[in-house]
Amino acid sequence: MSQLRFCERPFWQMFVTVDGGVVPCCHFKGVLGNVLKRPILNIWKRGYQRLREAVAVGERPEECRFCDEFAPRKTMGGRLTKED
């Protein structure tokens, strides 16, 4: 049975790039804000909002298209594995 995995990163993780860009992980294509232009708490609450809402309902945001966290998985013996 195939399923998409739930990504928890937008709910607890933040990286700030050298130029101030904020991303939830290294696979994310784009930025959710810039700490040189907006307060980091504002980015955490508002910049992440759309991403969190999409992930919470099982959608795969376009910025996450290259992430294998959302790859289809098979359950084998109680553990999830990548689908071939």
KEBALO-762256 format. One record per residue: x, y, z of N, C-alpha, C, O in turn; residue in one letter; residue number from 1. Coordinates in steps of 0.001 Angstrom, whole numbers. Layout:
// residues N
    n.c1    n.c2    n.c3   ca.c1   ca.c2   ca.c3    c.c1    c.c2    c.c3    o.c1    o.c2    o.c3 res   n
       X       Y       Z       X       Y       Z       X       Y       Z       X       Y       Z   A NUM
...
END
This chain:
// residues 84
    n.c1    n.c2    n.c3   ca.c1   ca.c2   ca.c3    c.c1    c.c2    c.c3    o.c1    o.c2    o.c3 res   n
     843   -1182       0       0       0       0     889    1247       0    1719    1409     895   M   1
     731    2104    -966    1542    3317   -1078     928    4443    -260    -288    4511     -78   S   2
    1778    5310     221    1322    6491     936    2406    7546     876    3575    7246     634   Q   3
    1997    8800    1102    2983    9870    1198    3306   10069    2667    2411   10044    3511   L   4
    4569   10266    2973    4966   10500    4348    4674   11935    4735    4671   12833    3893   R   5
    4433   12135    6000    4193   13459    6557    5531   14103    6902    6362   13481    7563   F   6
    5746   15321    6469    6980   16043    6773    6750   16925    7999    5872   17788    7999   C   7
    7544   16698    9038    7423   17466   10280    8288   18725   10285    8128   19582   11155   E   8
    9189   18844    9335   10172   19939    9369    9574   21344    9460   10101   22164   10212   R   9
    8503   21660    8733    7970   23030    8842    7423   23375   10224    7148   24540   10508   P  10
    7264   22377   11078    6705   22603   12400    7769   22776   13484    7445   23195   14595   F  11
    9030   22462   13185   10061   22581   14210   11441   22998   13715   12327   23233   14538   W  12
   11653   23097   12444   12999   23336   11932   13085   24610   11093   12167   24937   10340   Q  13
   14203   25322   11238   14440   26534   10456   15938   26674   10205   16754   26498   11110   M  14
   16278   26991    8971   17665   27297    8622   17710   28709    8068   16800   29136    7358   F  15
   18767   29427    8394   18973   30773    7862   20221   30711    6986   21298   30325    7443   V  16
   20059   31095    5725   21173   31072    4787   22080   32278    5025   21718   33204    5751   T  17
   23230   32259    4424   24218   33317    4615   23684   34700    4215   24135   35715    4747   V  18
   22732   34742    3284   22165   36030    2868   20859   36365    3589   20150   37290    3193   D  19
   20538   35605    4660   19360   35905    5473   18108   35147    5101   17100   35250    5801   G  20
   18138   34383    4014   16967   33618    3598   16625   32522    4597   17510   31882    5164   G  21
   15333   32314    4803   14866   31306    5758   14211   30160    4998   13329   30371    4165   V  22
   14660   28941    5301   14122   27727    4681   13909   26665    5756   14601   26676    6774   V  23
   12953   25740    5545   12717   24688    6525   13713   23532    6431   13895   22789    7396   P  24
   14357   23378    5274   15327   22290    5100   16160   22547    3841   15908   23498    3100   C  25
   17136   21701    3616   18040   21908    2482   17407   21546    1136   17942   21931      97   C  26
   16296   20826    1122   15628   20452    -124   14676   21530    -635   14301   21517   -1808   H  27
   14287   22450     220   13276   23463     -92   13790   24422   -1153   14867   24999   -1004   F  28
   13031   24593   -2214   13400   25489   -3315   12638   26799   -3177   11457   26880   -3515   K  29
   13306   27800   -2690   12687   29095   -2428   13056   29544   -1029   13905   28925    -387   G  30
   12435   30606    -546   12639   31075     822   11281   31433    1427   10339   31769     709   V  31
   11196   31357    2736    9954   31696    3434   10006   33097    4026    9021   33574    4591   L  32
   11128   33740    3900   11314   35088    4412   12792   35385    4486   13624   34555    4120   G  33
   13113   36567    4961   14508   36980    5083   14682   37716    6407   14018   38722    6657   N  34
   15584   37205    7259   15786   37791    8582   16418   39181    8530   16411   39897    9532   V  35
   16953   39567    7400   17504   40911    7255   16404   41932    6953   16627   43140    7027   L  36
   15215   41427    6612   14099   42308    6246   12900   42196    7177   12117   43138    7297   K  37
   12751   41047    7838   11604   40814    8730   12081   40117   10004   13054   39364    9971   R  38
   11405   40361   11115   11767   39667   12353   11610   38149   12200   10674   37674   11556   P  39
   12520   37412   12790   12511   35961   12651   11222   35337   13194   10732   34358   12631   I  40
   10674   35881   14267    9425   35356   14824    8266   35547   13846    7390   34688   13743   L  41
    8261   36665   13135    7236   36917   12126    7326   35889   10999    6302   35401   10520   N  42
    8530   35564   10582    8728   34558    9534    8271   33190   10041    7599   32456    9317   I  43
    8631   32846   11279    8256   31559   11861    6737   31404   11929    6206   30330   11648   W  44
    6044   32476   12300    4584   32399   12442    3861   32564   11107    2952   31793   10799   K  45
    4250   33551   10320    3503   33863    9090    4132   33303    7830    3421   32817    6951   R  46
    5433   33360    7724    6109   32857    6531    5930   31358    6350    5869   30863    5225   G  47
    5847   30648    7451    5691   29194    7418    4231   28750    7314    3965   27575    7061   Y  48
    3291   29661    7503    1876   29292    7614    1345   28493    6416     741   27437    6605   Q  49
    1558   28976    5199    1038   28285    4012    1643   26899    3878     949   25935    3556   R  50
    2945   26808    4129    3629   25520    4041    3072   24539    5067    2803   23385    4736   L  51
    2900   24980    6292    2358   24113    7340     944   23657    7009     607   22489    7203   R  52
     116   24571    6512   -1262   24210    6164   -1291   23161    5059   -2072   22212    5126   E  53
    -448   23323    4048    -405   22364    2939      51   20988    3414    -566   19974    3087   A  54
    1115   20960    4173    1656   19692    4667     656   18997    5596     523   17774    5566   V  55
     -42   19776    6415    -992   19211    7375   -2149   18469    6709   -2699   17531    7286   A  56
   -2521   18887    5493   -3622   18211    4793   -3117   17215    3746   -3895   16694    2946   V  57
   -1810   16958    3760   -1254   15938    2877    -847   16412    1488    -561   15592     616   G  58
    -817   17722    1272    -393   18238     -32    1133   18301     -99    1814   18412     921   E  59
    1641   18229   -1303    3084   18368   -1520    3331   19725   -2181    3087   19885   -3377   R  60
    3811   20696   -1411    4052   22020   -1988    5073   21969   -3125    5975   21131   -3116   P  61
    4932   22843   -4077    5833   22888   -5231    7287   23047   -4802    8179   22469   -5422   E  62
    7534   23821   -3754    8898   24037   -3277    9539   22756   -2742   10758   22683   -2588   E  63
    8725   21763   -2465    9195   20494   -1895    9293   19376   -2939    9443   18209   -2576   C  64
    9212   19710   -4195    9147   18697   -5249   10374   17791   -5325   10266   16667   -5817   R  65
   11523   18239   -4858   12731   17420   -4937   13038   16672   -3639   14055   15984   -3549   F  66
   12188   16798   -2656   12433   16174   -1352   11949   14733   -1336   10824   14441   -1741   C  67
   12801   13840    -870   12381   12438    -805   11557   12136     449   11091   11009     619   D  68
   11376   13107    1312   10502   12926    2482    9067   12650    2030    8319   11953    2715   E  69
    8689   13199     876    7343   13011     347    7255   11855    -645    6202   11637   -1245   F  70
    8346   11113    -824    8350   10015   -1794    7328    8954   -1405    7120    8694    -220   A  71
    6693    8345   -2394    5772    7243   -2082    6521    6152   -1321    7677    5853   -1616   P  72
    5856    5578    -359    6463    4548     486    5595    3297     496    4389    3357     253   R  73
    6216    2186     776    5512     931     999    5741     534    2444    6822     751    2993   K  74
    4732     -42    3052    4912    -570    4393    5314   -2019    4279    4603   -2829    3684   T  75
    6462   -2343    4854    6958   -3716    4815    7325   -4120    6234    8280   -3588    6801   M  76
    6589   -5042    6805    6900   -5495    8147    6817   -4395    9184    7577   -4403   10152   G  77
    5910   -3448    9001    5743   -2386    9969    6658   -1193    9769    6551    -214   10507   G  78
    7566   -1246    8785    8409     -83    8544    8179     448    7142    7786    -287    6236   R  79
    8430    1720    6985    8240    2360    5674    9521    2265    4882   10610    2464    5419   L  80
    9393    1962    3612   10547    1913    2708   10214    2664    1450    9038    2830    1125   T  81
   11226    3129     722   10991    3818    -542   10431    2834   -1555   10818    1667   -1613   K  82
    9504    3353   -2349    8918    2533   -3411    9801    2609   -4631   10277    3694   -4967   E  83
   10040    1511   -5304   10872    1481   -6521   10157    2093   -7696   10710    2149   -8794   D  84
END
